[in-house]
């Protein structure tokens, strides 16, 4: 699950929540966090505060697939945020 809100700071911020119930091994939890931070860094030209919450087991996804899915989710959130901002400016 990925949530976002318009940030008040000049840079985007990231929060990652990964519970033991969702990803059992600490190594896998840390790997999920590293991949999430890397995907966020690749799309970091925005002012959104994004929270990533691991809801299901991420063991079945490859690193590359997880990174691509997160990058796609971040880009969708950025696009929605820009669309809402543009609409608000027009009104």
N, C-alpha and C positions, 0 to 999 in steps of 0.2 A: 504494500500500500504506500502510495506517495502522496503527500499533502504539501500545499504551498500557500504562502501569503505574501503580500507585497511587503518587502523589508523597508525599514526606516534608515538603514545604513547604506553606504555607497557600494558595498560589496554584498554579494549573495552569501548566505550562511547555510550550513548543512547540519542536520541532526540525524543520527542513525540509531535506531532502537532495534536490538536483536536479543531476544530472550532465549534462555536455555531450553525452554519448551519447544521453541521453533527450530533451533539449530543446536543440537546437543553438544558437539565437540567445540572446545574453545578455539582450536585451530581453524575450523570452518567458519565460526563466528567472526574471527579476526580477518579471515580472507574475504568474507562478505563485506565487511566494513572497508577494507582496502580497495576492493573493486568499486564499491559505491563512491568512495572519495575520488577515485580516479575518473569515473564517469562524470561526477559533478565538476571536477577540475576542467574537463574537456568542454563543458558548456558553461563556464563561469563568467560570461560577459552579460550578466543580468543582475537585477536587484531583488531577487526572490529569496525568501527564507523557506527552505525545503526540508521536510521531515520524511525519512524513509523508515517504514515500519515493516520488519520481516514478519509476515503472517503465516507462511507455509514453509515447508522444508525446501531449502534451496540446494540440497545435495544433488538433485537430479539434473540441474542445469550446469553446463560447462561455463568456465570463466568468461569466455568470449561471448557466449549467448547472454549471460547475465549482464555483462557490460553493455551490450547492444540494447537490451531491453530497458535498462536504466537510462541510457542516453536518450532513447526514444521517448520514454516517459518524461524526462526532464525537458526535452525539446517541446513536447506537447504542452506542458505546463507553462513554459516561457511564451509560446505562441498564444495560448489562451489569455495570459496576463497582458500581453501586448494588444490583443484584440479588445479586451475590456478597457484598457487605458485609452486606446484610440476612440472607442465608442463614447467614453466619458468626455473626451475632449471635444467631440463633435456635438454633444448635447448641450 
